[in-house]
C-alpha cells in the first residue's frame, strides 16, 4: 500500500438521530481508513449505519462527534459553500434512488458535475456521451429518466459519478437494480476506474454476487464496524 495515499480517515465517528423524542445512535465510534487504489465494501443488515457512514464520508451529513478527513480535509469544518466545491471536485456519489433530474436527458444528467465545475456545455456533453458509451448506454443518450429501465437509470447515475474524475467514489447499492451480467459489467468498470486513476471506491451493498470485487470488506452492525476482512 506504500504507493497509495490515504483517501479517507475516520476516527471515533458518532451520529445520533432523534425520532419521536427518542435518540437513536446510527454510528457508534467508527474508525476506518480507506486508501486510494482500494475498493472497500460496507456490508451488514439494513439499519446498521452503512448509508449514514457513507453520507458522512461524502460530506452529505455532519457527524456529531469524531473526525472524518477526505484527502486530508475535514469536511465538517468547512462552510457549506466550500464543502459543495470540494465535493464537486473530489467526490462522486451514486445514490440508491439514482437522484436523476427527470426533465434532463441522460447526456444532460451526466453533464451536471462538469457544468458545476465550469466546463463548457459542448465539451461537457461530449464527455458525457463518451462515458455513457462506456457503461453501455451509447444508444440512450437523448432518453429521459422515465424512458429508461431501473438498471439503465442506475448506469446513468454511475456515469454521472465518474464524469468529473473524482478521487473518491461512494456508491449506495450500485447493483441493486441490475441483473447479474450487467451488475458484473458495472463492477468491472468501477474497479478498473479505481485502479487506473488511483481512486478510492466505497460501496454499500447487500449483493453477495459482487463481494469478490472488494479489496477489503467492513462488516457493520448496530452502528459499529465489527471486523474488516
Secondary structure, DSSP 8 states (H G I E B T S, - for coil): -TTS-EEEEEEEEEEEEEETTEEEEEEEEEEEEEETT-EEEEE-STTSSHHHHHHHHTTSS--SEEEEEETTEEGGGS-HHHHHHHHHHHEEEE-TT----TTSBHHHHHHHHHHHTT--HHHHHHHHHHHHHHTT-TT-TT-BGGGS-HHHHHHHHHHHHHTT--SEEEEESTTTTS-HHHHHHHHHHHHHHHHHHT-EEEEE---GGGGGG-SEEEEEETTEEEEE-
